[in-house]
Every structure is written in structure tokens, then in C-alpha cells.
Amino acid sequence: MLTWIIVILVVLWALGYFGPNVFSGFPKTGNVIHTLLVIALILLILRLLGIA
């Protein structure tokens, strides 16, 4: 379950980061991109440590 959350967050981050460059109608997300990336990294670290 946690793996899927990490994958979804990374995909959303990638869409937010590359989306406006690829699709002109895609909205710019600003700091949301970095927030998603930090949450995904924290979840990945917790999983590797065996806490979550």
C-alpha cells in the first residue's frame, strides 16, 4: 500500500514538473511539486527503515 502511495506521489510530481512544458494547457503548480517530492521521499525513507 505504501509503495503505491509513493508511486502516485512521484507520478504527480513528474506531471507537475514536466506537465507545463509538454502540455501548454497544463496548470503550473509552484510549490506543490516540491511538497509532493518531500512527502514521497519521507515515505520511502520510512519504508526502508521499516517504520511504516
PDB file as gemmi writes it, atoms N, CA and C in Angstrom:
CRYST1    1.000    1.000    1.000  90.00  90.00  90.00 P 1                      
ATOM      1  N   MET A   1       0.827  -1.194   0.000  1.00  0.00           N  
ATOM      2  CA  MET A   1       0.000   0.000   0.000  1.00  0.00           C  
ATOM      3  C   MET A   1       0.872   1.260   0.000  1.00  0.00           C  
ATOM      4  N   LEU A   2       1.897   1.258   0.841  1.00  0.00           N  
ATOM      5  CA  LEU A   2       2.773   2.418   0.926  1.00  0.00           C  
ATOM      6  C   LEU A   2       3.545   2.618  -0.372  1.00  0.00           C  
ATOM      7  N   THR A   3       3.883   1.522  -1.024  1.00  0.00           N  
ATOM      8  CA  THR A   3       4.587   1.614  -2.304  1.00  0.00           C  
ATOM      9  C   THR A   3       3.724   2.327  -3.336  1.00  0.00           C  
ATOM     10  N   TRP A   4       2.429   2.025  -3.364  1.00  0.00           N  
ATOM     11  CA  TRP A   4       1.531   2.670  -4.319  1.00  0.00           C  
ATOM     12  C   TRP A   4       1.400   4.161  -4.040  1.00  0.00           C  
ATOM     13  N   ILE A   5       1.373   4.527  -2.769  1.00  0.00           N  
ATOM     14  CA  ILE A   5       1.295   5.948  -2.414  1.00  0.00           C  
ATOM     15  C   ILE A   5       2.549   6.666  -2.894  1.00  0.00           C  
ATOM     16  N   ILE A   6       3.710   6.049  -2.702  1.00  0.00           N  
ATOM     17  CA  ILE A   6       4.958   6.651  -3.164  1.00  0.00           C  
ATOM     18  C   ILE A   6       4.944   6.797  -4.678  1.00  0.00           C  
ATOM     19  N   VAL A   7       4.509   5.765  -5.384  1.00  0.00           N  
ATOM     20  CA  VAL A   7       4.466   5.812  -6.846  1.00  0.00           C  
ATOM     21  C   VAL A   7       3.520   6.903  -7.325  1.00  0.00           C  
ATOM     22  N   ILE A   8       2.347   6.999  -6.710  1.00  0.00           N  
ATOM     23  CA  ILE A   8       1.376   8.027  -7.102  1.00  0.00           C  
ATOM     24  C   ILE A   8       1.932   9.425  -6.851  1.00  0.00           C  
ATOM     25  N   LEU A   9       2.583   9.634  -5.713  1.00  0.00           N  
ATOM     26  CA  LEU A   9       3.148  10.943  -5.418  1.00  0.00           C  
ATOM     27  C   LEU A   9       4.259  11.314  -6.399  1.00  0.00           C  
ATOM     28  N   VAL A  10       5.093  10.346  -6.765  1.00  0.00           N  
ATOM     29  CA  VAL A  10       6.163  10.622  -7.722  1.00  0.00           C  
ATOM     30  C   VAL A  10       5.581  10.919  -9.104  1.00  0.00           C  
ATOM     31  N   VAL A  11       4.533  10.194  -9.504  1.00  0.00           N  
ATOM     32  CA  VAL A  11       3.897  10.462 -10.796  1.00  0.00           C  
ATOM     33  C   VAL A  11       3.261  11.847 -10.802  1.00  0.00           C  
ATOM     34  N   LEU A  12       2.586  12.215  -9.723  1.00  0.00           N  
ATOM     35  CA  LEU A  12       2.000  13.553  -9.630  1.00  0.00           C  
ATOM     36  C   LEU A  12       3.076  14.629  -9.659  1.00  0.00           C  
ATOM     37  N   TRP A  13       4.192  14.353  -8.990  1.00  0.00           N  
ATOM     38  CA  TRP A  13       5.307  15.299  -9.017  1.00  0.00           C  
ATOM     39  C   TRP A  13       5.825  15.462 -10.441  1.00  0.00           C  
ATOM     40  N   ALA A  14       5.996  14.340 -11.143  1.00  0.00           N  
ATOM     41  CA  ALA A  14       6.504  14.397 -12.513  1.00  0.00           C  
ATOM     42  C   ALA A  14       5.536  15.140 -13.429  1.00  0.00           C  
ATOM     43  N   LEU A  15       4.242  14.912 -13.254  1.00  0.00           N  
ATOM     44  CA  LEU A  15       3.260  15.637 -14.057  1.00  0.00           C  
ATOM     45  C   LEU A  15       3.305  17.133 -13.767  1.00  0.00           C  
ATOM     46  N   GLY A  16       3.454  17.483 -12.520  1.00  0.00           N  
ATOM     47  CA  GLY A  16       3.524  18.898 -12.160  1.00  0.00           C  
ATOM     48  C   GLY A  16       4.801  19.556 -12.635  1.00  0.00           C  
ATOM     49  N   TYR A  17       5.879  18.805 -12.662  1.00  0.00           N  
ATOM     50  CA  TYR A  17       7.167  19.370 -13.061  1.00  0.00           C  
ATOM     51  C   TYR A  17       7.289  19.475 -14.580  1.00  0.00           C  
ATOM     52  N   PHE A  18       6.946  18.383 -15.277  1.00  0.00           N  
ATOM     53  CA  PHE A  18       7.113  18.352 -16.725  1.00  0.00           C  
ATOM     54  C   PHE A  18       5.846  18.728 -17.486  1.00  0.00           C  
ATOM     55  N   GLY A  19       4.709  18.706 -16.839  1.00  0.00           N  
ATOM     56  CA  GLY A  19       3.432  18.950 -17.500  1.00  0.00           C  
ATOM     57  C   GLY A  19       3.332  20.270 -18.234  1.00  0.00           C  
ATOM     58  N   PRO A  20       3.643  21.390 -17.586  1.00  0.00           N  
ATOM     59  CA  PRO A  20       3.513  22.678 -18.281  1.00  0.00           C  
ATOM     60  C   PRO A  20       4.443  22.804 -19.487  1.00  0.00           C  
ATOM     61  N   ASN A  21       5.564  22.108 -19.486  1.00  0.00           N  
ATOM     62  CA  ASN A  21       6.485  22.171 -20.623  1.00  0.00           C  
ATOM     63  C   ASN A  21       5.989  21.324 -21.795  1.00  0.00           C  
ATOM     64  N   VAL A  22       5.345  20.202 -21.480  1.00  0.00           N  
ATOM     65  CA  VAL A  22       4.892  19.285 -22.524  1.00  0.00           C  
ATOM     66  C   VAL A  22       3.516  19.696 -23.049  1.00  0.00           C  
ATOM     67  N   PHE A  23       2.590  19.965 -22.125  1.00  0.00           N  
ATOM     68  CA  PHE A  23       1.227  20.358 -22.492  1.00  0.00           C  
ATOM     69  C   PHE A  23       1.027  21.821 -22.114  1.00  0.00           C  
ATOM     70  N   SER A  24       0.760  22.664 -23.087  1.00  0.00           N  
ATOM     71  CA  SER A  24       0.664  24.097 -22.807  1.00  0.00           C  
ATOM     72  C   SER A  24      -0.533  24.435 -21.928  1.00  0.00           C  
ATOM     73  N   GLY A  25      -1.588  23.625 -21.950  1.00  0.00           N  
ATOM     74  CA  GLY A  25      -2.777  23.901 -21.149  1.00  0.00           C  
ATOM     75  C   GLY A  25      -2.686  23.391 -19.722  1.00  0.00           C  
ATOM     76  N   PHE A  26      -1.610  22.692 -19.381  1.00  0.00           N  
ATOM     77  CA  PHE A  26      -1.451  22.119 -18.048  1.00  0.00           C  
ATOM     78  C   PHE A  26      -1.104  23.226 -17.054  1.00  0.00           C  
ATOM     79  N   PRO A  27      -1.788  23.285 -15.916  1.00  0.00           N  
ATOM     80  CA  PRO A  27      -1.539  24.392 -14.987  1.00  0.00           C  
ATOM     81  C   PRO A  27      -0.172  24.291 -14.300  1.00  0.00           C  
ATOM     82  N   LYS A  28       0.394  25.420 -13.969  1.00  0.00           N  
ATOM     83  CA  LYS A  28       1.639  25.456 -13.205  1.00  0.00           C  
ATOM     84  C   LYS A  28       1.284  25.280 -11.732  1.00  0.00           C  
ATOM     85  N   THR A  29       2.071  24.453 -11.022  1.00  0.00           N  
ATOM     86  CA  THR A  29       1.702  24.095  -9.661  1.00  0.00           C  
ATOM     87  C   THR A  29       2.560  24.741  -8.589  1.00  0.00           C  
ATOM     88  N   GLY A  30       3.697  25.294  -8.937  1.00  0.00           N  
ATOM     89  CA  GLY A  30       4.527  26.001  -7.959  1.00  0.00           C  
ATOM     90  C   GLY A  30       5.105  25.099  -6.892  1.00  0.00           C  
ATOM     91  N   ASN A  31       4.882  25.439  -5.637  1.00  0.00           N  
ATOM     92  CA  ASN A  31       5.489  24.724  -4.510  1.00  0.00           C  
ATOM     93  C   ASN A  31       4.859  23.364  -4.243  1.00  0.00           C  
ATOM     94  N   VAL A  32       3.726  23.072  -4.845  1.00  0.00           N  
ATOM     95  CA  VAL A  32       3.094  21.771  -4.648  1.00  0.00           C  
ATOM     96  C   VAL A  32       4.006  20.660  -5.141  1.00  0.00           C  
ATOM     97  N   ILE A  33       4.759  20.918  -6.193  1.00  0.00           N  
ATOM     98  CA  ILE A  33       5.686  19.927  -6.747  1.00  0.00           C  
ATOM     99  C   ILE A  33       6.698  19.506  -5.688  1.00  0.00           C  
ATOM    100  N   HIS A  34       7.279  20.483  -5.042  1.00  0.00           N  
ATOM    101  CA  HIS A  34       8.303  20.180  -4.040  1.00  0.00           C  
ATOM    102  C   HIS A  34       7.698  19.500  -2.815  1.00  0.00           C  
ATOM    103  N   THR A  35       6.498  19.886  -2.449  1.00  0.00           N  
ATOM    104  CA  THR A  35       5.825  19.248  -1.318  1.00  0.00           C  
ATOM    105  C   THR A  35       5.571  17.775  -1.608  1.00  0.00           C  
ATOM    106  N   LEU A  36       5.100  17.449  -2.805  1.00  0.00           N  
ATOM    107  CA  LEU A  36       4.867  16.048  -3.168  1.00  0.00           C  
ATOM    108  C   LEU A  36       6.158  15.248  -3.163  1.00  0.00           C  
ATOM    109  N   LEU A  37       7.230  15.845  -3.655  1.00  0.00           N  
ATOM    110  CA  LEU A  37       8.510  15.154  -3.678  1.00  0.00           C  
ATOM    111  C   LEU A  37       9.025  14.883  -2.272  1.00  0.00           C  
ATOM    112  N   VAL A  38       8.899  15.849  -1.379  1.00  0.00           N  
ATOM    113  CA  VAL A  38       9.349  15.665   0.008  1.00  0.00           C  
ATOM    114  C   VAL A  38       8.519  14.589   0.696  1.00  0.00           C  
ATOM    115  N   ILE A  39       7.199  14.593   0.498  1.00  0.00           N  
ATOM    116  CA  ILE A  39       6.348  13.567   1.112  1.00  0.00           C  
ATOM    117  C   ILE A  39       6.731  12.186   0.587  1.00  0.00           C  
ATOM    118  N   ALA A  40       6.971  12.064  -0.713  1.00  0.00           N  
ATOM    119  CA  ALA A  40       7.356  10.767  -1.288  1.00  0.00           C  
ATOM    120  C   ALA A  40       8.693  10.297  -0.731  1.00  0.00           C  
ATOM    121  N   LEU A  41       9.640  11.205  -0.586  1.00  0.00           N  
ATOM    122  CA  LEU A  41      10.944  10.823  -0.027  1.00  0.00           C  
ATOM    123  C   LEU A  41      10.837  10.405   1.432  1.00  0.00           C  
ATOM    124  N   ILE A  42      10.032  11.099   2.211  1.00  0.00           N  
ATOM    125  CA  ILE A  42       9.841  10.735   3.616  1.00  0.00           C  
ATOM    126  C   ILE A  42       9.203   9.357   3.719  1.00  0.00           C  
ATOM    127  N   LEU A  43       8.189   9.097   2.902  1.00  0.00           N  
ATOM    128  CA  LEU A  43       7.551   7.783   2.928  1.00  0.00           C  
ATOM    129  C   LEU A  43       8.518   6.687   2.503  1.00  0.00           C  
ATOM    130  N   LEU A  44       9.367   6.969   1.519  1.00  0.00           N  
ATOM    131  CA  LEU A  44      10.349   5.986   1.078  1.00  0.00           C  
ATOM    132  C   LEU A  44      11.361   5.685   2.173  1.00  0.00           C  
ATOM    133  N   ILE A  45      11.826   6.709   2.855  1.00  0.00           N  
ATOM    134  CA  ILE A  45      12.780   6.515   3.953  1.00  0.00           C  
ATOM    135  C   ILE A  45      12.144   5.728   5.090  1.00  0.00           C  
ATOM    136  N   LEU A  46      10.912   6.052   5.435  1.00  0.00           N  
ATOM    137  CA  LEU A  46      10.220   5.307   6.496  1.00  0.00           C  
ATOM    138  C   LEU A  46      10.057   3.844   6.113  1.00  0.00           C  
ATOM    139  N   ARG A  47       9.763   3.597   4.828  1.00  0.00           N  
ATOM    140  CA  ARG A  47       9.621   2.207   4.387  1.00  0.00           C  
ATOM    141  C   ARG A  47      10.940   1.454   4.459  1.00  0.00           C  
ATOM    142  N   LEU A  48      12.019   2.113   4.059  1.00  0.00           N  
ATOM    143  CA  LEU A  48      13.328   1.465   4.098  1.00  0.00           C  
ATOM    144  C   LEU A  48      13.787   1.178   5.525  1.00  0.00           C  
ATOM    145  N   LEU A  49      13.402   2.061   6.451  1.00  0.00           N  
ATOM    146  CA  LEU A  49      13.744   1.842   7.845  1.00  0.00           C  
ATOM    147  C   LEU A  49      12.832   0.825   8.527  1.00  0.00           C  
ATOM    148  N   GLY A  50      11.731   0.483   7.874  1.00  0.00           N  
ATOM    149  CA  GLY A  50      10.816  -0.492   8.437  1.00  0.00           C  
ATOM    150  C   GLY A  50       9.849   0.081   9.453  1.00  0.00           C  
ATOM    151  N   ILE A  51       9.746   1.394   9.513  1.00  0.00           N  
ATOM    152  CA  ILE A  51       8.863   2.034  10.488  1.00  0.00           C  
ATOM    153  C   ILE A  51       7.424   1.982  10.010  1.00  0.00           C  
ATOM    154  N   ALA A  52       7.207   2.199   8.726  1.00  0.00           N  
ATOM    155  CA  ALA A  52       5.845   2.222   8.205  1.00  0.00           C  
ATOM    156  C   ALA A  52       5.579   1.019   7.335  1.00  0.00           C  
TER     157      ALA A  52                                                      
END                                                                             
